[in-house]
Amino acid sequence: MSSFIEAIENITPEIYQNLKQAVELGKWPDGRKLTQEQKETCLGAMIAWELKNLPEEERTGFMNGQECGSKSKKAATESDLFAPASGTRH
């Protein structure tokens, strides 16, 4: 594991951008397709680098305090399920 940490410490902003682009496109700059293991490793390296070098709001996966859509909507009750839709002619 220490070799992974050492590798993260040696990532430059340019290398980070190359990793990010490879993950986004699913291929290396030379056109070779990333394997699933490579995608996972690159994404892990990106996240680790971002944690050390970017403010929270610029990191991969930042949600800015948003809630899941199902949590923010009112829970449907049984009566809601059988009520006619608004605007219908029933």
Secondary structure as the mmCIF struct_conf table of DSSP 4:
data_model
#
loop_
_struct_conf.conf_type_id
_struct_conf.id
_struct_conf.beg_label_comp_id
_struct_conf.beg_label_asym_id
_struct_conf.beg_label_seq_id
_struct_conf.end_label_comp_id
_struct_conf.end_label_asym_id
_struct_conf.end_label_seq_id
HELX_RH_AL_P HELX_RH_AL_P1 SER A 2 GLU A 9
TURN_TY1_P TURN_TY1_P1 ASN A 10 ASN A 10
HELX_RH_AL_P HELX_RH_AL_P2 PRO A 13 LEU A 25
TURN_TY1_P TURN_TY1_P2 GLY A 26 GLY A 26
STRN STRN1 LYS A 27 LYS A 27
TURN_TY1_P TURN_TY1_P3 PRO A 29 ASP A 30
BEND BEND1 GLY A 31 GLY A 31
HELX_LH_PP_P HELX_LH_PP_P1 ARG A 32 ARG A 32
STRN STRN2 LYS A 33 LYS A 33
HELX_LH_PP_P HELX_LH_PP_P2 LEU A 34 THR A 35
HELX_RH_AL_P HELX_RH_AL_P3 GLN A 36 ASN A 53
BEND BEND2 LEU A 54 LEU A 54
HELX_RH_3T_P HELX_RH_3T_P1 GLU A 56 GLU A 58
BEND BEND3 ARG A 59 ARG A 59
TURN_TY1_P TURN_TY1_P4 THR A 60 GLY A 61
TURN_TY1_P TURN_TY1_P5 ASN A 64 GLY A 65
HELX_LH_PP_P HELX_LH_PP_P3 GLN A 66 CYS A 68
HELX_RH_AL_P HELX_RH_AL_P4 GLY A 69 SER A 72
BEND BEND4 LYS A 73 LYS A 73
HELX_LH_PP_P HELX_LH_PP_P4 LYS A 74 THR A 77
HELX_RH_AL_P HELX_RH_AL_P5 GLU A 78 PHE A 82
BEND BEND5 ALA A 83 ALA A 83
HELX_LH_PP_P HELX_LH_PP_P5 PRO A 84 ALA A 85
TURN_TY1_P TURN_TY1_P6 SER A 86 GLY A 87
#
